[in-house]
Amino acid sequence: MKLSQFKFKLPEEKIALHPAKYRDESRLMVVHKSTGKIEHKIFKDILEYFDDKDVFIFNDTKVFPARLYGNKEKTGARIEVFLLRELNEELRLWDVLVDPARKIRIGNKLYFGEDDSMVAEVIDNTTSRGRTLRFLYDGPHDEFKKALYALGEAPLPTFINRPVEEEDAERFQTIFARNEGAVTAPTAGLHFSRELMKRMEIKGIDFAYITMHAGLGNFREIDVEDLTKHKMDSEQMFVNAEACRLVNEAKDRGNNVCAVGTTVMRTIETAVGTDGHLKEFEGWTNKFIFPPYEFSVANSMVTNFHLPLSTLLMLVCAYGGYELIMDAYQTALNEDYRFGTYGDAMLILDK
């Protein structure tokens, strides 16, 4: 398929700037693959579609406050620094993006905090915007991380065009986030509240947790029309034995397995064996899923409404069927669904 097939007109006002008041009360569009039927629900109604011994797979990655602002030495120019990942704990080396990049060269020092309490030195150019920073900090590592994160803010995607607010620290994070490493939230998981998950437990639904540290590659523009030539950024992922057991036993019993989000779907499709069973995995994936694609593990999926031309939309179209999903998106536009990270949700059912 071609990039241009995933273009649609998304008015700016359809992009959600704030989350729903309550996590589980965003809207939910239910799409039935077998019949093409579309239903309009509230997210907590998802309970109606699952039963005892069905399994939901969640991504338990935790977003860290990756966006911070510093000042360049001598000129005092304001520089945005986006932390991507720590390269070396001992040397305090971080892989970062800087903006504006043209002002930042190797050897420059950046100062952070009201009292310039944190200093970093640029030691390498990795890409046009990428740099390696060495933070000059003498204390223990956990103290350093705490001080660094205190300077940062929730790294909302740029299409949420507003300043970061107090609520974002909590709402740009799932309630089950525990393994730190993501620079963007696994958005489908944001709809699950403690109350809803308790009700799911009471109904006998099992929860399997995988970890994929979602990176900025999810938002990187595709610059090739031929999708087979696009390369995804690599993201770190972990699938443990317990998740494999829960998912594989559910599949063998004939129970439903629901993938919560595109990061979960990419993870399980990376870690699946030829027999359709999930295998333990620890490593990196750059798997790019777009139509046509044969899925092996989940028979249902929760996802948000994604932006035009995004790899996220392509994965959803691969799962739900290109024409059905693009029609559903048109329905969502007509029915005033909210798009993007803080927007409404879609449940796609195989049967």
ZICOR-V91475 format. One record per backbone hydrogen bond with DSSP energy under -0.5 kcal/mol. CO is the residue of the C=O (numbers start at 0). NH is the residue of the N-H. If there is no record, write none. Layout:
CO,NH / CO,NH
This chain:
0,226 / 1,4 / 2,5 / 3,6 / 5,308 / 7,9 / 8,10 / 10,13 / 11,14 / 13,15 / 13,338 / 21,24 / 22,25 / 23,43 / 25,42 / 26,344 / 27,29 / 27,40 / 28,30 / 28,346 / 29,31 / 29,38 / 30,32 / 30,348 / 31,35 / 36,31 / 38,29 / 38,40 / 40,27 / 41,44 / 42,45 / 43,46 / 44,47 / 45,48 / 46,49 / 50,53 / 53,205 / 54,257 / 55,57 / 55,207 / 56,259 / 57,59 / 57,209 / 59,177 / 59,178 / 61,180 / 61,181 / 63,65 / 65,67 / 65,82 / 66,152 / 67,80 / 68,112 / 69,78 / 70,110 / 71,75 / 72,74 / 76,71 / 78,69 / 79,98 / 80,67 / 80,82 / 81,96 / 84,94 / 87,91 / 87,92 / 91,134 / 92,86 / 92,87 / 93,95 / 93,132 / 94,83 / 94,84 / 95,130 / 96,81 / 98,79 / 99,102 / 100,103 / 102,104 / 104,107 / 107,121 / 108,72 / 109,119 / 110,70 / 111,117 / 112,115 / 117,111 / 118,135 / 119,109 / 120,122 / 120,133 / 121,106 / 123,125 / 123,131 / 128,97 / 129,125 / 129,126 / 130,95 / 130,132 / 131,122 / 131,123 / 132,93 / 132,134 / 133,120 / 134,136 / 135,118 / 139,143 / 140,144 / 141,145 / 142,146 / 143,147 / 144,148 / 145,149 / 146,150 / 147,150 / 147,151 / 148,151 / 152,66 / 153,155 / 156,159 / 158,160 / 159,161 / 164,167 / 164,168 / 165,168 / 166,169 / 166,170 / 167,171 / 169,172 / 173,176 / 177,179 / 178,61 / 181,63 / 184,186 / 185,188 / 186,189 / 187,190 / 188,191 / 190,192 / 192,196 / 193,197 / 194,198 / 195,199 / 196,200 / 197,201 / 198,202 / 199,204 / 200,203 / 203,52 / 205,55 / 207,57 / 209,59 / 210,237 / 211,213 / 213,182 / 213,183 / 214,217 / 215,218 / 215,219 / 216,219 / 224,2 / 224,226 / 225,228 / 226,229 / 229,231 / 234,284 / 235,212 / 236,282 / 237,210 / 238,280 / 239,243 / 240,244 / 241,245 / 242,246 / 243,247 / 244,248 / 245,249 / 246,250 / 247,251 / 248,252 / 249,253 / 249,254 / 250,253 / 255,54 / 256,258 / 256,298 / 256,299 / 257,56 / 257,259 / 258,260 / 258,301 / 260,264 / 261,265 / 262,266 / 263,267 / 264,268 / 265,269 / 266,270 / 270,278 / 272,275 / 276,272 / 280,238 / 282,236 / 284,234 / 285,231 / 286,288 / 287,289 / 292,294 / 298,349 / 299,258 / 300,347 / 301,260 / 302,345 / 303,305 / 304,339 / 306,309 / 309,313 / 310,314 / 311,315 / 312,316 / 313,317 / 314,318 / 315,319 / 316,320 / 320,324 / 321,325 / 322,326 / 323,327 / 324,328 / 325,329 / 326,330 / 327,331 / 328,332 / 329,333 / 330,334 / 331,336 / 332,335 / 337,343 / 338,15 / 339,342 / 343,304 / 344,28 / 345,302 / 345,347 / 346,30 / 346,348 / 347,300 / 348,32
